[in-house]
Amino acid sequence: MSSNEYHFITHWQVQAALGEVVDIIGDAESLPRWWPSVYLQVRVLEPGDSNGVGRRVALYTKGWLPYTLRWSFRVTEANAPHGFTLVAEGDFVGRGIWAFKQNGECVDITYDWKIEAEKPLLKRLSFVMKPLFALNHRWAMARGEESLRLELERRHTPAAVRRSISAPPPATPSHPFRWFVYVLGFHGKGG
């Protein structure tokens, strides 16, 4: 594996119906609303067929570290409601496989992400920063699981009390100085 190649397998389990999880994760345009810590902008470029195959989506994303990524994906396979495969290009090149399985009252979710980092900063620094970049990915996916749980809770809560549910975790600052201040904990209100 070259220094800019990464392979991550993430497992989540949420209490929900399979169709509901598939609807949430499969709706790319809603990602900035319910997973704003990672998905800053999403735009569907091509809708694909009735199963979503061929759908092409442009993304502007970030993780915990103070850099952003521009990439797109195309759905190449769909096995509704059990998952889909996407092929990425841009700052990431590779493939991702989402798999969903109903397990009693829960849904087991697996994301298998095998990519090469092509953004020049990541590509050049991967040989020394690979553990930090991997930590960044794990942070992003943990925010995704947390955000998915909150989205499911919102969907199952009457509108009158929905405001009591926490907002999903926001994005960290993209500017290195603001990020450093954020990490040091000087991001509180007041003054």
Secondary structure, 3 states (H helix, E strand, C coil): CCCCEEEEEEEEEEECCHHHHHHHHHCHHHHHHHCCCCEEEEEEEECCCCCCCCCEEEEEEECCCCCEEEEEEEEEEECCCCEEEEEEEECEEEEEEEEEEEECCEEEEEEEEEEEECCHHHHHHHHHHHHHHHHHHHHHHHHHHHHHHHHHHHHHCCHHHHHHCCCCCCCCCCCHHHHHHHHHCCCCCCC
